[in-house]
Amino acid sequence: MILSDRDIKIALKKKEIIVTPKPNLTEQLGSSSLDLRLGYTFRFFKHRKQAFVDPFDKKTTEGMTDEITISKKEPYVIHPNEFVLASTLEWVEWGDALAARVEGRSSLGRLGLVIHSTAGHIDAGWRGTITLELRNIGMAPILLYPKMRICQLIFEPLSSPAEQPYTAKPGAKYHSKEGTTDSAISNENL
């Protein structure tokens, strides 16, 4: 089961879902989703500086991206086959009895923009901005503007509250992060 527009409005009012800055529900609320907007920071990969990435070697994972900040007047140009990280403008959080999925918007998908490569599920108890894994699979560059609606959240109630929500999970790598966040896989053990 997923939350309807009616249920999302109730959850926002009861602060079961918190979105900062407050969303414009006329523009951002769908029948069963809530659109989030693109933030100002992007992380692009310095793939020409190293021959490979070893997920468990911090020497190859740390510093593998550079961050840039763009202005509303100067969009980020994502070229065909380019992969970059970006983040939502909105900080979001919800309780232990709710999970969410981040999905692309069909209007952008029809231009060739993919919003996430594999990380679509967001655990119960999430708190932070959402890092997006953007890829242009189209044939032409796409201009990305801060504050444009970039993705949608689909909320899913759990059968019972999570015993260990993300905020209480030991080693939660992305807990309460703000902005565009690099991979933290090198913090895991083999």
C-alpha positions in Angstrom: 0.0 0.0 0.0 1.2 3.6 -0.7 -0.1 6.9 0.7 -2.6 8.8 -1.4 -2.5 12.6 -1.7 -5.0 12.8 1.1 -2.8 10.7 3.4 0.3 12.7 2.5 -1.4 15.9 3.4 -2.5 14.4 6.7 1.0 13.1 7.4 2.5 16.5 6.7 0.0 18.3 8.9 0.7 15.8 11.8 4.4 16.1 11.1 4.7 12.4 10.4 6.4 13.6 7.3 8.5 16.8 7.5 9.7 18.7 4.4 11.8 21.8 4.6 11.3 24.2 3.0 7.6 23.6 3.1 6.3 22.2 -0.2 3.9 24.0 -2.5 1.2 21.3 -2.5 -0.5 22.8 -5.5 2.6 22.2 -7.6 4.4 19.4 -5.8 1.6 17.0 -4.6 0.6 14.3 -7.0 -2.3 11.8 -6.5 0.1 9.4 -4.7 3.5 11.2 -4.6 5.3 14.3 -3.5 7.6 16.0 -5.9 11.0 17.3 -4.6 13.1 19.9 -6.3 16.7 20.0 -7.4 19.3 21.6 -5.1 22.3 23.7 -6.0 25.2 21.2 -5.7 26.5 18.5 -8.0 29.3 16.0 -7.7 31.0 14.9 -10.9 33.5 12.1 -11.2 37.2 12.7 -11.8 37.4 9.5 -13.9 40.5 10.6 -15.7 42.6 10.7 -12.6 42.4 7.1 -11.6 42.3 3.8 -13.5 39.7 2.1 -11.3 37.5 2.3 -8.2 38.0 -0.2 -5.4 34.8 0.1 -3.3 36.8 -1.0 -0.1 39.8 1.2 -0.6 39.4 4.7 0.7 42.3 5.9 -1.4 40.2 5.3 -4.6 36.7 6.2 -3.2 37.5 9.4 -1.2 38.1 12.4 -3.3 36.9 10.7 -6.5 34.4 13.5 -7.2 34.5 17.3 -7.2 31.6 19.4 -6.0 30.3 22.4 -7.9 27.5 24.8 -6.9 25.4 26.4 -9.5 23.2 29.4 -9.5 19.5 29.5 -10.6 20.5 31.5 -13.6 23.3 29.1 -14.8 22.0 25.5 -15.2 24.1 22.4 -14.9 24.5 20.8 -18.4 24.3 17.0 -18.1 25.7 15.5 -21.4 24.7 12.2 -23.0 25.9 9.2 -21.0 27.2 11.5 -18.2 26.7 10.3 -14.6 26.6 12.9 -11.7 25.4 13.1 -8.2 23.0 15.8 -7.1 20.7 16.4 -4.2 17.2 17.5 -3.4 16.6 21.1 -2.3 14.3 19.8 0.4 15.3 18.2 3.7 12.9 15.3 4.4 12.2 13.1 7.4 9.7 10.6 8.5 9.1 8.2 11.4 9.8 4.6 12.0 6.5 3.3 10.5 7.1 4.7 7.0 9.5 4.1 4.1 9.7 5.8 0.8 10.8 5.3 -2.8 12.4 8.0 -4.9 11.4 7.9 -8.6 12.0 10.0 -11.6 9.3 12.2 -13.1 8.0 11.0 -16.4 8.4 14.4 -18.1 12.1 14.3 -17.5 12.4 10.6 -18.2 11.0 11.3 -21.7 14.0 13.6 -22.2 16.4 10.7 -21.3 17.1 11.7 -17.6 17.4 8.9 -15.1 17.1 9.9 -11.5 18.5 6.9 -9.7 20.6 4.0 -10.8 19.8 1.6 -7.9 19.2 3.5 -4.7 15.4 4.1 -5.0 14.4 2.7 -1.5 14.7 5.0 1.5 14.5 3.3 4.9 12.1 4.0 7.8 13.3 6.8 10.0 15.1 8.7 7.2 16.3 12.2 7.9 18.3 14.4 5.4 18.4 15.5 1.8 18.3 12.8 -0.8 21.3 12.3 -3.1 20.2 11.6 -6.6 22.2 9.5 -9.1 21.5 11.3 -12.4 22.3 10.0 -15.8 21.5 11.3 -19.2 20.7 8.3 -21.4 19.4 10.5 -24.2 21.1 11.8 -27.3 21.2 15.5 -26.4 22.5 17.5 -23.4 19.9 18.4 -20.8 19.9 21.6 -18.8 19.2 21.1 -15.1 18.0 24.1 -13.0 18.0 24.5 -9.2 14.5 24.4 -7.8 13.1 22.5 -10.8 10.9 19.5 -9.8 13.3 16.6 -10.3 11.9 13.5 -8.6 9.0 12.2 -6.6 8.7 10.4 -3.3 6.2 7.6 -2.9 5.5 6.8 0.8 4.8 3.3 1.9 3.5 2.5 5.4 5.2 -0.5 7.1 3.3 -3.4 8.6 4.7 -2.3 12.0 7.3 0.3 13.1 10.8 -0.6 12.2 12.7 -2.2 15.1 15.8 -0.5 14.0 15.0 2.7 11.9 17.8 4.2 9.9 18.5 6.9 12.4 19.2 4.3 15.1 21.2 1.9 12.9 24.8 1.6 13.9 27.0 2.7 11.0 24.2 4.5 9.2 26.5 6.2 6.6 24.1 8.9 5.4 22.3 9.7 8.6 21.2 13.4 8.7 23.4 14.4 5.7 22.7 17.6 3.9 23.8 18.2 0.3 25.2 15.9 -2.3 27.0 13.0 -0.6 29.7 10.7 -2.1 29.6 6.9 -1.7 30.6 5.8 1.8 31.0 2.1 0.8 34.6 2.1 1.9 33.4 2.3 5.5 32.0 -1.2 5.2 33.8 -4.4 6.0 34.4 -7.2 3.5 
